[in-house]
Amino acid sequence: MNLALIGVGLIGGSIGLAARTRIDGARVRGFDLSEGALTLALEREVIDEAASSIAEAVDGAEVCFVCCPVGALADAVRQALAAGGDCVVSDVGSTKRAVIDGLEAPGLQEADVSRFVGGHPLAGAEASGVEHARADLFDGATWYLTPTQRASGMLYERLYRTISSFGARPTAIDAGTHDRLMATVSHLPHVLANVLVGQAARALLEERQRLPATGPSFRDATRVAGTNPAVWRDVFLSNRGAIEAELESFVGELGDVLARLRSGDAGALEGWIERARSERQRLLELELAGGPVSELRVSVPNKPGIVAQVALALGEAGVNIVDMALYPAADMQSGAIALWVAGERGAQRAVELIGHLGYPVAPVADGGDF
Amino acid sequence: MNLALIGVGLIGGSIGLAARTRIDGARVRGFDLSEGALTLALEREVIDEAASSIAEAVDGAEVCFVCCPVGALADAVRQALAAGGDCVVSDVGSTKRAVIDGLEAPGLQEADVSRFVGGHPLAGAEASGVEHARADLFDGATWYLTPTQRASGMLYERLYRTISSFGARPTAIDAGTHDRLMATVSHLPHVLANVLVGQAARALLEERQRLPATGPSFRDATRVAGTNPAVWRDVFLSNRGAIEAELESFVGELGDVLARLRSGDAGALEGWIERARSERQRLLELELAGGPVSELRVSVPNKPGIVAQVALALGEAGVNIVDMALYPAADMQSGAIALWVAGERGAQRAVELIGHLGYPVAPVADGGDF
C-alpha cells in the first residue's frame, strides 16, 4: 500500500512510523514545507521517500493524510484532492466543519470531493515535531472520522482499515457534532483559562499582591492559558460557530449563578453545586467505562522524592493512578497530593499504603481551596 | 498563655497542636458542637481541656480562634466577644467582610468589637477533621490578618506574635481587598468549574457521546467542580458582592472574546492569547518569588511505577517539581506527564534525566489539547 503524508510533524511522523512498521509492504511518501522536517523524517525512517510537492506526494497513493496546522488544512486538502487518482484523502485537524466547507470552493469536481473523509485522532500533544513521532502513538486511541453523505463507501472502508492497523479505534461522528463536542470540552476551557488569567493578573497588579498560595483551583483552571497562540488562533477561528454558541450558553449560565447569588437562595446554590458534583463524577466514570473513581488527598512535606515514594508504593502494589495534582504550599516545604484512583478497592489499598508511609491521607468528601 | 479554640477540626486542631508544642506554658481549652470531635481532640492532646460552651472556652483566655464553617462564623465570633474579658478573638474563615459586618449587629459594645481581628491561614484543605491536625501545618504559610480601624493595636500585636510562633507569616491586608482577591483566584474558578461541568454533561448526554480523551484542559478546569456543596454555598454567600463583581467582569471579557471571534480578526485573537501566555508566566514566577518556571512534557506508558520512576530520578538529583499533571490516554496504557520545574538549570537537568530513562521529553512551547 502506498501512503502520502502532507506534513511530517508529530502526528504525520507517527502515522508514517505506524504504517511502515504495521502494514506489510507499506511505502510512505512525504511532503513538508519544512526541508528540515523532511530530512529528519527520512533519517528517522518515518517516510521512504520525500516529495517536492503535494501533487507528487499523492501521485500513485491509495491513502493520503494531511497533517498540517488547522489554518492551512482546507487549502492542502483541496490540493491533495485536485491531484486526482483513486486516493482517499483524510486530515487530522482538531476541527472538522471548516475543512468540509472548504471543499465547496470552485475547482473541485464531485468525484474528487467524494474521496475526502475528515479525521481527528485523539493522541499526541505532549511535544510537537517529527523527533517525537512514535509508531505506537495511536494504540487504543479514538480516531474520529467524519464522512459526509458524499463520501465514497469503498474509500471510507479503506481509510477505516488503515487507521485500525495503526492500533487506533476509528469512530464515525457527524462533523458538526464533533465540532460542538470539541467546543465544549476543549475550546471553551481554553477560552476560560485565557480570560481568567488576564482577570487575575489585573486584580493582583492593582492590589499589589502576589498570587495567594490558596488557589489550587486557579492553578488548575489556568494551566492551558496562553497555549500556542498561532495554533489556537486558528483552532478558534475554524470552529467559530460552535465556540460562539458555547460561549453564549456559558454566559447565560453565569447569569443564572448571578441571580442565585443576588437572591441569596442558599438551597438553590447548594443544589447547583450538588449537581456539578454528580455530573463530574459521572463524566469521570463514563470516561473509564463505568468504573468508580475515588479522590484521595495526601499531606506531605514538599521535598524531592516524596511524590516518587508515594507513586512507587502504589505502583508496586498495582494501584493505577488515573489523575494526579500537586499543591505545594507557599513555603514550598509542605503540600498536598491529590490522587484519583480507579476502583474502590484501589482507593482502599492506596489509603493503607500511604498510611504506612506515615503521611496523612483521606478520601476527599470535600477538597478545593481553603 | 491561655488559648481558646471554638471548633477543633483540621485548622482548629492544628492551632491547638502548634500552640501546645511551640508556646511555653500554653494551655488550650476547646469547644466544639461535635462531642466526638472534642473527645478525639482530648485523646490526640490537641487541647488540654474541653469546654461545654463558647463562653466557658473563652473564660480567662488571652487569644481565641474561631474555627468553624464560614456560615456559622459571624455568630460564633459574636458569642466569643460577648463573653468579655481581655481576649483577642480571631477567626480562620476564607472570607472576611461578612464576619466584620456581623459585628454591627446589636448587642456588642465598642470595647468588645475592638478585640476582634479577622484572619485566614493559607493552609489545610487536604482533608478535614481533627484526625488530620498537625503541629506543622502552618510552617511558612501566609496567614492573612484583616484588622479594622477599630482594632486594638496591643491585641493585634498579641495575635501577631501568637501566629508567628506557629511558624506562619502573618500578613496584614484590608478585608475587602482580601475578599476581592479570593473572589478572583478561588471563588470565580470554582463557579466556572461548576458551570463548565454542567454544560459538558448536557452536551455529551444530548449527543450520546463519552467525554473525548482529548481534554486535559477540561479535566483541569473542572477538577474542583462540585466541591463540598454545603461549605461552598456559604463561601459564595459570604462573599457575594465580590463574586458578583468578578462574574460581571468575566462576562464582559467573554463578550470581548465573542466580538473577536465574530469579526474573525486573527491578529486580535493571537494577541489576546499571547497576553494570556505572558500573564500566566508572570503569575507563576511571582508566586515563586521571581524565579523562572519551565514546563516539560513527557510521553510515557501509563502503567504503575512510571510516575514514581520519573519523580525519583528528579528527586535524587535535587530537582524540585513545582506542579505536575497526568494526562492518561483513552486506553489508559499511554499518556503524558506535564511537569513544571523551577529554574532553567532544573529544567535542563530534568530533560537530561528523563531522557536517560528513555522517555520522550521536551520543554513545552505549545501544549494544551490536541
Interface residues (C-beta under 8 A of the other chain):
Chain A: S94 L122 A123 G124 A125 E126 A127 S128 G129 H132 R134 D136 L137 D139 G140 A141 T142 Y144 I173 T177 R180 L181 M182 T184 V185 S186 L188 P189 H190 V191 L192 A193 N194 V195 L196 V197 G198 Q199 A200 A201 A203 L204 E207 Q209 R210 L211 P212 A213 T214 G215 P216 S217 F218 R219 D220 A221 T222 R223 V224 A225 G226 T227 N228 P229 A230 V231 W232 R233 D234 F236 L237 R240 I243 E244 E246 L247 E248 S249 F250 V251 E253 L254 G255 V257 L258 L261 R262 G264 A266 L269 E270 G271 W272 I273 E274 R275 A276 R277 S278 E279 R280 Q281 R282 L283 L286 E287 L288 R297 V298 S299 N302 K303 P304 G305 I306 V307 A308 Q309 V310 A311 L312 L314 G315 E316 A317 G318 V319 N320 I321 V322 D323 M324 A325 L326 Y327 P328 A329 A330 D331 M332 Q333 S334 A336 A338 P360 V361 A362 V364 A365 D366 G367 G368 D369 F370
Chain B: S94 L122 A123 G124 A125 E126 A127 S128 G129 H132 R134 D136 L137 D139 G140 A141 T142 Y144 I173 T177 R180 L181 M182 T184 V185 S186 L188 P189 H190 V191 L192 A193 N194 V195 L196 V197 G198 Q199 A200 A201 A203 L204 E207 Q209 R210 L211 P212 A213 T214 G215 P216 S217 F218 R219 D220 A221 T222 R223 V224 A225 G226 T227 N228 P229 A230 V231 W232 R233 D234 F236 L237 R240 I243 E244 E246 L247 E248 S249 F250 V251 E253 L254 G255 V257 L258 L261 R262 G264 A266 L269 E270 G271 W272 I273 E274 R275 A276 R277 S278 E279 R280 Q281 R282 L283 L286 E287 L288 R297 V298 S299 N302 K303 P304 G305 I306 V307 A308 Q309 V310 A311 L312 L314 G315 E316 A317 G318 V319 N320 I321 V322 D323 M324 A325 L326 Y327 P328 A329 A330 D331 M332 Q333 S334 A336 A338 P360 V361 A362 V364 A365 D366 G367 G368 D369 F370
